[in-house]
Amino acid sequence: MPYKRILLKLSGEALMGDRSHGIDPQRLASYASEIKNVVEKGVEVAIVIGGGNIFRGVAGASNGMDRVQGDYMGMLATIINGLALQSALEDADVQTRLQTALKIEAIAEPYIKRRAVRHLEKGRVVIFGAGTGNPFFTTDSAAVLRAIEVDADVILKGTRVDGIYDADPEKNKDAVKFESISFRDVLQKGLKVMDSTAFTLSQENDLPIVVFDMNTPGNLEQVVAGKHIGTTVN
C-alpha cells in the first residue's frame, strides 16, 4: 500500500444521503463498510467529519446569530456525526476511538496527539470531532492540522464529485476534470478545493490532497491502493 496512514475528510452533508438534513443510516453503514475494507488491508485511518448536515456556523451568523456561538454549535454538530460514524463502525466490528477538541469526557476522549497516534498504531480508527476547538476555523483546517500532527501520508477528501474541475460539474456539463494539479495552479485558477487557510497549511507542509467520489463503492480502497481515482493535488 502506498499509503500507510491516511486522514479521511468527510463533509457532514455527505451523511445526508438523499435527505435534506440529518443522517441517512444507509449512507453511514456504506461508509463504515468502505472504511472497514481499508482497515483490514492494514492502513491506519484517521477521520475528520464536518457538521453541515446538522448546523453550519457561517449560515447561523448570516441570520443574525453571533458567529462564535454559531461556530461552537457547528463543533457540537461534528461530535454528533462522529458519534454516529463511531457507532456504525463498531457495528461493523471496527475498533474506533472518538477524540474531541472540546472536552466532553462522558462520550469521547480529549484530543491528545500521542494517544491518537497510539490508537492508530493499534489499528483503531480515530475520529476527530469539534474541529480545531476554535471558532473561525473550518473542519478543512482541522483535517489538515490533525493530518500534520499525526504524520498522515495524505489527506483524502471524500466528496460526491469525482475530482476537481475547472467549473462546477453539477452546473456545467462542459467542465473539465484535472487528473492532477499543483498547489500553485489551484491558487492561480481560484479553484475551491479547501478553504484558503487549510489549503495553505497543506501546501506549506507538503501534504498531498486527493479529492475523490466517496459515494462510489470501492473508490476509497482503490485510492489507498495507489490507483488513480479523482484528482491529486501536490
N, C-alpha and C positions, 0 to 999 in steps of 0.2 A: 504494500500500500504506500503510495507517495505521501500520504498524509497520516501521521501518527496521532496527532491531537488537533481537533477542529473546534471552531466556535461557530455554532449554527445560529443565525439570526432569523427569527420568525416575527412577522408582524401580528399584532393582535387581530387585525382584520382577517388574516388567513384562517383563524379558528372559526370564523362565522359560517364557512361553507356557503350555502345559498341563502342563509338567513340575513336579515337586515341588521341584526346586532346579536350580542351574546356568543354562545359557544355551541357548535354543532358536534355532538358526541361521535358521529361517524367520521368527521374530519379529524377529530382528536385521536380516535383509535387508529386511523390510517397513518397519521404522523408517527404515533407510537410504534407501529409496525415497521415503518421505514427506518426509524432511529434504531430499533432493536436489531435489524439486519446489519447495520453498520457496526454496532457494538459487538455483535457476535463475530465480526471479522477482526476484532482486536483493536479497533480505533477508539481513542479516548474522546468523549463527546461532552462539550460544554454548550449550554444553550442560553441565549438571551431572547426574551419574548416581549413584544410590545403590549399595550393595553388599549389600543384604539377601538376595539370591539365593545369595550365597556365605557371608557371615558377618555377623552383627549383634552389635555390641559389647555392647549392653544385654542381649541374650539370653545372651551369654557370661558377663557379670557376674552374672546371676541364677543361673547354675550354679556359682558359686564362683570364677570367673576374676577376676583383677584388672581393674577397669573400664578403667584407662588402657591396659593391654595389649590388652584386647578392642577398644577403640576404634581403636587403631593397626592391628589386624588388619582391622577394618572398612574403614579407609582404603585398605589394600592391596587389599581386595576391589573397591573402586571403581576402582582403577587397572586391575585385570584387566578389569572391564567396559568401561572406557574404551578399552583396547587392542582389545577385541572390536568395539566400535562403530566405532572408527577403521578397523579392517580392513574392516568391512562397507561403510563409506562410501567407502573407497578402491577397493573392488571395484566400486562404483557410479560411479567416476570423479569423486568429490568430494574436493577438496583439503582435508586435515584436519591439525590440529595437536593433540597431547595435551600439556597442561601440568599439572604436579602440584605440590601444596603441600609434598610431601615430595620431596627431591631423589633422583631415580633417573635420572641423566643417560644411562644406556645405552639407555633406552627412551622417555624423554619429556623435554621442556623443563621447567625450573623455572618456576613461575608468576611472570611479570613483567608487570605491568599494561600498560605501554607496548607491549611485544611482542605481548601478546594483542590489544590494540586494533588494532595494525598488521596482524596476521593477518586480523582481521575486516574491516578496510578493503580488504584484497586479495581478499576473497571466500572466505576459508578458514573452514571450520567449526572452532571451537576447543572442545575438550573439556577441562573442568577436573576433574582427579582428586584424590583424597586429601582431599576435603572442605576444611576450613579449615586442615588441618595440625595441629589441636589436638584433644585428647580432650575429651569432654563437649559437643561441638558437632555437630549433625546435618548431613546433606547439604542439608536445607532451609535451614539457616543459611548454608551455603556458597553455595547458589544465590542467595540474596538478597544476600549480601555481594559476590559476583562480579558480579551484575547491576548493583549500585550502582557498583562500581569501573569497569566498562567502559561505564557510561552506557547500559544497555539501556532500551528503552522500556517493556518489560513482562516479567513472568515468566509463562511458560506451563507450567502443571503438568499434564503428561500422565499420566492415570491410567486405570484400567479402568472407572471410573464416569463418567457423562456430566455431572458437575457437583457442586454442593454441595446436600445435602438436610438437612432438619431431623432426620432419623434415618438409620440405615444402610439404604440401599435394598435391599441384598442380604439383609437380615434382616427388614425391614418393608416389605411391599408398599404400605402406605399413606403411605410417606414422601413429603414434598412437596419438590420441587426449587425452588431460588431461581434466578431468571434473572440477577439481580444483587443485590449486598448490600454494605453499607458495612463498613469495618473495625470500626467501633464495634458494629454489630449482630452481627457474627461473635463478638466477645468477649462481648457480653451474653448471647447464646444458647448460648455454650460450644461452638461448632462447631469441629470439628477440621479445619482447612484445612492448616495447617503447625504445627510446634511453636511455642510461645509466643515464644521468642527470635527466630526467623526472622520470624514474623508481625509482631511489634512493630517490628523493623528495617524491614520493608517499609512499615508504616504511617507511621513517622517520616520516611521518605524519599519519601512519596507515589508509591510504585511499585506500580502495579496488578498484580493476580494474576488469571489466567484458569485455571480448573480445567475440564478437558475430557477426553473419552474419546479417548486416543491410539490405541486399537486399531481404531477405525473409519476405513477408508481415506478420505483426503481431508479429514479433520477439521482437521489441522494447517494445511493450506493455506487452508481456509476461515476459521479463526481469524485467521491472519495477514492475510488479505484484509479483515478487519473484520466478517465475518459473525458473527451472534450464535450461537455454539456454546458449550455449557457454562454456567458461572457466572462472572461477573466480580465481583471484589472491589476496590472503590476508595473 
